């Protein structure tokens, strides 16, 4: 028994005769048949005219004259008309015949043609045969053409209404078993999942919400950068709710015909209402939902589609379980009427995952991949700060491909690290051979970056240095790793970053007394950071806390646009130049003070082409101690400095003694007695404190030599 009732006050059932049913379909078929018949008659007339184009009318006297002159080859009599074929044709490619009406009896005509050598034929008239032949020549092509036309119309309509179904919605309908996506398949977006789980729970248990007076949100807008999983989340909602899922893109509403988009919106919502409860997902809604403000350009077709969408979202009842989901990475261009409560009630931010989220994403994508015991997903997650879900999935897949390429049956940590490099800077370009001079320049450039970073307190530790060219245009690069994920950067860290960017250029000028084009990307990045410090972060003494730029397209390019006058923009340029100049001079100062280390490390890098951060720091410490660098770094042992430790202990004792003297009220240089005054400490305790300070120095020295956790973050590309 069907308990579905149509909500109509008149009690009449809705008209189930669709556009391809009932009288409308019959009228369309008759019209199509008449069109085919007309086309057939026109074609038949055209063919007949072509066939008769070689036949000309002559009089009976001319016919008799041609017979007397022996110019006739053949005569055919049918239905009182003589068809005369002459002996001599005027054209080699065309046979000319003559038609003439019969003016004498058959016997007289036969007697006239006897003895002349003319072939004479007499055909009895067949009215039935002629009629059937004519009907066959008309009806048969008409029927064939009609059948082909109906077949094409059905194929192009796809069940739609109107000519070729241009006004029919192209939404793809899925059910839970076809999507195969649940919230377990979505990782790194806990907040977004929580917001959408409430919607799913409402679809499953509407009673507990309606009892308190709550209503199902009409729509939810998923906003975030590309690749963060907005479409995947929408499919997961449908999979969890186990309801029909209509999916289509915003561009599918737009056609060359005006009004088609609005028609497809109407058809989409009609289909959704028939299948309620269900979910409608419109991907890239900014294609039809752009603001109607003239600032973004006007378009009548898009505005009609948007107006129809606004009207439909106001017109349906949420109690039936109809939910609209939309996704975009350009929310700033959407029309305000589309974003108000009552249309899209919720804005779900699907942002780039944090460290924990990246670990979860890597685990999800690594479920189907064989991993060995060396794999550390936490280190990979730390190395891929700013990556989205699609990037991480691509890295896992690249690592699996590399493992197969290297003949391994499982993915190792080395494969994962290399896949991160491939995604960031491309594959190694082994066929590109640099000249010895270019290798020296690139080597000094990269070591300049690394050495400046190592000499600065607020810079990130170096993970890897290489001068192997990459497919994305890098002739070499330095990889750096943060000790932990950061969401804020201090001014000192940004200043250290600027010095690090310009370290390669400074090394070129110091060593070769000239500069190259290799620092183009460094200058671009440094200028971007310096301009942001002045215009957005309020780190300029001249402008103070004044905001001079705003960010556009937050989830796409993130480009900053100045909102100040021309004079102020000129002053900003001067401030940027001064900041970059100061950073460049600081980089040259640091490298000049450690020129020996720069030469030694660059020479070793030229030989090895690639060195790790641990090897780099080992060479740097050895050079600072005046040691020679062997061919194999494993043979290099850096001894501890006992003199330094003793000096540190002595200074600690002196400091302690001075503090005791001050506490006793004696001058600093006065020798204390053997006895301990009030407030002082015994000599044993003083020695103990000195020993503790020495141990602390030793521990700090050991900590400084420890290897940092790896991150594959390319700071520089030459």
N, C-alpha and C positions, 0 to 999 in steps of 0.2 A: 504493500500500500504506500503510495506516495503522499507524504504529509506536507510537502512543500506547497505553500499557498502564496499567490501573488497579491501583493498589497495594493489593491485597487478598490476605490470606493464604489465604482459602478458595478462591481461584481463580474465584469466581463473578463474573460481570459484574454491574455495578450495575443496578438496576431503572430502566429508561428510561421507564417509564410515569409520566409526570408527573401532576400533579393533574387535568389535563384529558384524560387518556388512559386507555384500558383500562376495567376494571370500574367504577372510581370515576365516570368520566364517564357510563357507562350508568345507573348507579344515580341520579345526579343528574338525568338526563334523564327517567327514569321517575317520579321523585318530582315533578318539575316538571309533567309531564303529568297526574298524578293530582290535583295541586293545582288545575290549570286546569279539569279535569273537575268537581271538587267545586264550584268557584266557578260554573261554568256551570249545574249542577243547582240550586244555591241560587238563582241569578238567575232560571232558568226557573220554578221553583216560586213565586217571588215574583211574577213577571209573571202566571202562571196564576191565582194568588189575586187579583190585582188585576182581572183580566178577569172572573173569576167573582164578584167582589164585588157586582155588580149583578143577580145571578141568585138567586132564592129558590125553595125547594121548596114545592109545594102538593099537596093531595090531588086525586084524580080527581073527587070530588064537587064540590070548589071550582071545578075546571075546567068541569064541566058547568053549574054555577050561573052562572059568568062568561059562558058561551056563551048561556045562556037570557036573561041580562040585556043581551046585545049589548055586552059590555065587551071583546071580543077582536078584535084587528085582524088578526093573522097567527098561523098554527100551522105548525110544522115538525116532521116526524117523521123520526127517524134513530136506528137501532139500538135501537128500543123505547122511546125517550125523546121526549116532546113538549116543544118549546120554544114557549112562549106569549108573545106580545107584546101587551100591552093597548093599547086605544085612547087612554086618558087616562094621561099620565105625571105622576107626582107632582112631579118636578123638571124644570126647563127645561134644565139642564146635564147631566143624567144619564138614560139610557134604562134602565128596569127591565124585566126579563124573568122568566118563571116556568118552572120545570121540573116535569114531572109524568110518571110512568111510564105506559106504554100499558096500559090495562086491558081493551080491547076490540079486535076485529079491525079491520083497515084498512078493510074494506067498511062495517062498522057506523059507524066514525068518519067515513068519507066521507059516509055517508047523514045523519049527525047534523049535519054542517057545511054540507050543501047548502041553499041558499036563505037562508042567514044573512048572506051577503056577506063571510064570513071567507075570507082567502087561505090556502089549504092547500097545503103542499109536502111531497113524500115523497122522501127521499134514500136511495138504495141504499147499504148498508154497503160500504166499501172498506178491507179490512184491510191490504192491501199499501201503499196510499197513505198511510193513517194511520201505519203503521210507518215508512215512508220520511220522512214529514213530521216525525215525532218524532225520528228519528235525525239528520235535517238540523238541526233546531232545537237538538240537543244537541252533535253532533260539530263542526259548522261553527264555532260560537263557541269551542269548546274548542281546535280546531286554530289558529284565528287568535290566540287568547290565548297559546297555547304558543309559537308562532313569535315573537311580540312579546317574550315573557319571555326566550327564549333569546338573541334579538338584543341586548336590553338587558344581559343578564348577560355576554355576550361583550365588549360595548363597555366595561362598567364593570370587568370583570376585567383587561383588557389583557394577557391571557396569564397572569394571576396565579392564585394558589391561594386557596381559601376563598371565602366569599361576598363578591363585589365586589372581591376582591383586596386587602383592607386589609392583609394581611400580606406583600404583594409589595413588593420594593424598587423605588423610583422613580429609581434612579441612571441618569443619562444616559451612554451610552457614546460615546466619540469615538475616532477614530483620527487618525493624524498629519496626513493630508490635510485633515481636518475642523477640527482646532484651528488649524492654520496659524500656530502660534506657536513660535518658537525662542528661544534665548538672545540672538540678535542683536536681538530685539524688546524685550529687557529691558535697561534702562540704569540706571546709578546705584546698582546693588546688586552690586558686584563680589564682596564677601565671601560673600554669600548664593549667588550663582551658582557660586562655587568649591566651596562645600559640596555643592551639588546636582549639579554636574558629576561629582563622584566617584561619586555614586549612578548617574548615567547611564552612566558608564564601566563600572561593575560590571554593569549590565544588558547592555551590549554585549559585554564581555569578562570573564565570570565566572571563566574558567579561571585567569588570573594572580592573582586574589585567593584563590580556593580552594586554589591550590597552596601558598600560604604559610599557609593556615589561617584566612584572614579570612572573615567572614560578612557578607552584605548586611544593613544596618540594617533592622529591621522597620518602623520609622516615623520620619518627620521632621516636627517641629512648626514651622510658620512663624508667627512672632510679630512683631507690629509694629503701628503706628498704622493707622487706616483710610486707604486710598488709596495705600499704598506699593507695591502690586503683588504681594501674596501669591498671589492667584488666578492672576495672569499668570505668575508663576514656576512654579506647579504645572503649568499648561498647557504651559509651555516645556519642562519636564522630560519630559512625555509626548511632545511633538513631537520632542525630541532623541532620546529612546529609541526612538521609532517602535513603541510598544506600545499596546494598548488602554488607554483612560483613562476610568475611571468617576468621574463628578463628581456630587455632591449636597450639599445643605445639612444641617446638623445638625437643623434644625427639621422636616425631612421625615420624620424617624423618629418624631415625636411625633404621636399621633392621640388621638381621644376614647376609643377602646377600650383597655382595659388589656391589655398584652402585645403590642400591634401593633408597637411600636418594636423589641422584642427579636426578633420574627419577621422584621422587615425587615433587621435586622443579620445574622441567619443567612442570609437569602436573598441579601444583598449579597455576603457572603463565599463562598457557594456559586457564584454567578455569576463572581466574581473568580477562584476556583480553576479553573473550567472554561476561562477565557481567559488563564491564566497563561502567560508573564510579562505582568503588567499593573500599572497604578498605580490606586489608589483614593484619591480626594481628597474629604475631608469638610470643607467650608467652615463656619465659625462653629461649631466643635466644642464651644464652651462651652454651647451649647443643651442638649446631652445629657451633657457631661462635667463638670458642676459637682460640687464636692466633696460627699460624702455627709455631711459634718459638718452638724449642725443649725443652725449659725451662718448658713448660706445658705438654710435652709428645706428641708424634706423633700418629696419627690415620688416616690411609689411607681413610677409609670410611667417617669419619667426614670431612677430608680435601676435598675430592671430592664433598661432599655436599656443603661445604662452597664455593668452587670455582664455582659451578653451581649457587649458590645464588648470588654471585658477578657478574657473567656474565648476569644473568637475570635482576638484578637491573640496569645494564648498558644498557640493550637492549630494555626496554619498553619506550613508549612515555608518558610523564606526561600530555600532552594536552588532553588525553582521560579520565583523572580523576582517575588514578590508584594510590592509596596511600598505602605505606607499613608502618605499625606500629609494633614496637617490644618493648618488656619489658624485663628487667633484673635487678638483684640486684648485679651483678658482672661486672661492666663495665671495670674494669682494666684488665680482662682476654680476652676481645674481640680483634679480629684481627684489626690492624690499617687500613687495606684496607676496612673494613666494616664500619668504623666510619668516613671516609673522606667525605667531601662535594661532592654531586652527588650520594651518596648512602643513608646514613642517614644524611640528611642536618641539622636536629635539634636534640638537646639533651634536653629533657624536664625533669627537676628534680621534682620528686614527693616525697618530703621529709616529715618528721614527722610534723604534724600540730602544730602551735603555740597556744597560749591561745585562741585567737579569733577563730582560725580554729577548735579547740576542742569543743568550745561552739556550733559552727555551725554543727559539726558532731553529737554531742549529740542531737541537735534539730531535725536533719534529722532522726536519729534512734528512737527518742522518739515520732515521729508523730503518730505511730500506737499503742502506749502504753498509758494507762490511768495513769495520774499523779495527785497527790493531791496538795494542796496549799503550802505544806512545801518544795516542790522540788526547789532547787537552783542549776541550771545547771552550773552557773558560778563558784560556789564553787567546784563542781565535776571536772570541767575543770582545775581549779587551782590545784586540788589534783592529777591529772593524768598527770603530766609533763612527756613528752617523750613517751606517749602512741600514737599508730597509730589508724587508723580508725577501723580496725578489733577488736582491744582491746576495744575500746569504745562501739562498737556494742555488744560485748560479755558482757560488764558490764551492759548495759541496759537490755539485755535479762536475765542475772543472777538476776538483781533486780526484774524483773517481776516474775520470778520463786519464789524468796523469798517472795514476796508479796502474791502470791497464797498459798505458804506453811504456812504462818502466818495467813491466813484467811482474808486478806484484799482485797478489790475490786479495789484499786488503789495503785500505787507505791509511797512510801514516800521517804523523804530524808534519813531516816534511812536505808531503803532498798538499796538505791544507795551507801551509804557509806559502808555498809556491803558487797555489791557486789564488790566494789573496793578492800576491804580486801581479799575477796575470790580469786580474780584474782592475787593479789600480793603475798599472803602467804598461800592461800588455806583455806579450811573450818576448823572450830573448831573440834578438835579431842577430843571429850568429854569422850571417853572410855579409854583414856590414863591417868592413875592416877599416879602422881609423889609422891615420898616419901616426908615426911616433910623436910628432909635435902635438897633434890633437889629443893623443892619449895623455900626454903630460899635462896639457891644459885642463882636460876633463878631470884628471886625477887631482890636481891642485884645487880645482873648483870644488869638488865634492869634499875633499879633506878640509877645505876652508869652512864649509858648512858644519862639518862634524866637530872640528876643533873649537870653533866659536861656541857651539852648543855645550861642549864639555867644560869650557872655561867659565860658563855663566851658571850662577846658582839656580836661577829660575827657569832654565831651559829643560826640555825633555831629554832623557838619556838616548844615546844613539844605539840602534839595534843592528844596522847593517849599512855598509858602504859598498857600492859597486860602480864600475865603469863599463859594464856590458850594455850595449845599446838595446833599447826596447822598441816594440812595434808602434807605440803611441808617440814616438818622436823623442823620447828621453835618451840622451847619450850616457847618462849616469844619474844616480839619485842616492839620497841618504834617507834611510828609514828611522823614524824615531817612535818611541813608545812612552805614553804617560804611565806613571806608577799606579794610577787609579783613574777611573772615569771622572771627568770634570764637567760641571754644568756652568761654572763661572770662571772667568779669567781675571787675575789681578792686573793692575797697570804695569807692574814690574814684569810679569809674565809676557804681556803684550810687547813691552819694550825689548825683552830678551828675544822674542820671536822675530821682531824687526831686524835685530842685529844678526840673528841666525840666517834670515833670508838673504841678507846682503854679504854674508861671509864668503860666499863663492866668488862674487865679483871683487871683493877686497883682496882675496888671495891671488886672483889673476893680475891685478894691478901691482901688487907687491913683488911677485915673482917675475913676471914677464914685462913689467913696465908698460902694459897695454891692456885693453879689455876686449872681449869678444861678444858675440850675439847670444851666447849660451845663457846669459842671466836674464833673458826676456821674461820668462815665467816668474823668476824670483822678484823682479821689479814690479811686475803686475800684482803679485800677492802682497808684497810689502806696501805698495801704494794703497791697496784695498784696506789693509789693516790700519794703516796710518790715518786714512780718511775716516774710517769708522770710529777711531779713537777720538777724533776731533769733532765730528758732526753728530755722532749718536751716543757715545759713551761719556761725554763731558769731561774728557781728560786733557783739555787744553786750557792753559792759564789765561789765554787771551779771550776766549769765548765763554769760559766757565761752564755753567750748567745749561746753557742754551741749546735746545734741540734744533739742529740745522738740516736734518734729513729724515725722511720717512721711508719705510720699507714697503715695496710693492711686490705682489705675487709671492706672499710668504711661503707657500708650499711648492713653488716652482723655482724661479730664478733667484728670488730674494733680493732683487736689485734695489739699491737705495737711491732715492730721488731727492735732490736738494729742494728745500722750500724756503729759500732766502733770496735776497736781491743779488744783482750782478756784482755790486761792490763787495758784498760779503763773500760771495763765491770766490772772488779774486783773492781776498784775504785768507780764505780757507786754503787755497792753492799754495800761498806763501807759507802757511803754517805746516802743511804737509811736506813741502820741500825742506823746511828747516828740520823737521823731525826725522826725515829720511837722511838728511845730511849728517845729523848728529849720530844716528845709528851706524851709518857707513864709516864715519871716522872712528867710532868705538870698535867696530869690527877690524879695521886696519890696525888700531892700537893693540888689540889683543893678539892678532896674528904676528905683528912685528915683534912683540915680546917673546913669542914662542916660535920663532922662525925655524929653529933646529928641528923641533917636533913636526912642524909642517913639512919640511923636506924629507925627513925620515919616513913618516907615515905615507906621504905621497909616493916615494920610491918603492916602498913595500906594496902599495896598492897597485902600482903599474905592473909589478911582477905577478901578483896573485889575482888581479882584476876584481875580486870580491873578498871582503873581510867582514867579520862579525863585530858587533859592538864590544864584545869581551876582548877580542884580539886588538881592537883599536885602543881601548883603555890600557891594555897591557903594554903596548908599544909606547903609548904616551907616558906612562909612569917610568918605563925604562929609560926613555930619552931624558926625562926630567932629572933622573939620577945619574946621567952621564954614561949609561951602559950601551954596549954595542948590540945591534939587533941581529940575531942569527937567522939562518934561512928557515929553520923550523922553530916556530914559537914555543913548541912544547919544551924545548931545551932552555928557554929563557926563564930563569928563576929570579924573582925580585926579592932580595933580602929585606928583612926588617931593619929599621934604623934605631939601634939601641941608644946612640948618642942623643938622638932626638927625644927618645923617651926619657933618658936621664935629665936632659935639659928641661923637659916638661915637668918631671918630678921635682927638680930643683926649684923651678919657678913656682910650682905649687907649694913647696915648703916655704919659700920666701914670702909668698902671698899669705900663707897661714901665719907665719911669724909676724909679719907686719900687722895682720888683723889682731893677733894676740897682744902685740905691743900697744896698739890703739886701745884695746879693751882695758889694758892695765894702766893706761894713762902715761906710758913712756914714749919718748921719741922713737921714730921708726928705726933708726940705726943703733939704738942702745941695746946691749946684750942683756937678756933676762937672766935672772938667777936660776938655780936648780929647782927652787921651790916654785910651786904653782900659786899664782895670786888668785884672788877672787874673780871669778868670771872666766878664767883661763882654762886651758886643757893640759893634761899631762903630755909629756913628750911621747909616750907610747901611742896616745890617741892621735897626735899630730902625724906621726909616721904612718899610722893606719890610714888617715885621711889622704896622705900623699900617695900611698899605695893604691887606694881606691881611685884616685884621679888618673893614675897611670893605667890602671885596668880599663877605665872608661875610655881613655885615649886609644888603647889597643882595640877595644870593641868597635869604636867609631872607625878606625882604620880598616878593620875587617869588613864592616858593613859597607864601606865605600868601594871595596873590591868585589862585592857580590854582584852577580849578574842580575840584571833587571828582568822582569817578565816581558816576553816578546810582544811586540805590536808591529804590524805591517802598515805603517802610516808613512807614505811618501811625502816628505817635506819639499823636496827639490827635484826638479826635472830640468836638465840642461838641454 
